[in-house]
């Protein structure tokens, strides 16, 4: 059982490594795009690389641009305030979350993603 567990851990580590390679490729490509704000490097180093969250005031234009290239980007957390209202959240309770949900763009880091 321990051998199986160790083998599975090695597979996960390999996948994380592949995701982090793609994440780094995205970072290098996106550093040139002034419309996109990348996360803090320290946080990225701690990341497992399964997604690359960024911020942009031009979110919808960027998503459309990449869709034309065949790359689907995410609008993660865009419904978070609506969901929170089901638990007594009121507009203005968390202005940072309200701003970020309108700007977040998540780039895929699936290891088969081609840039």
Order of alpha helices (4+ residues) and beta strands (2+ residues): alpha-beta-alpha-beta-alpha-alpha-alpha-beta
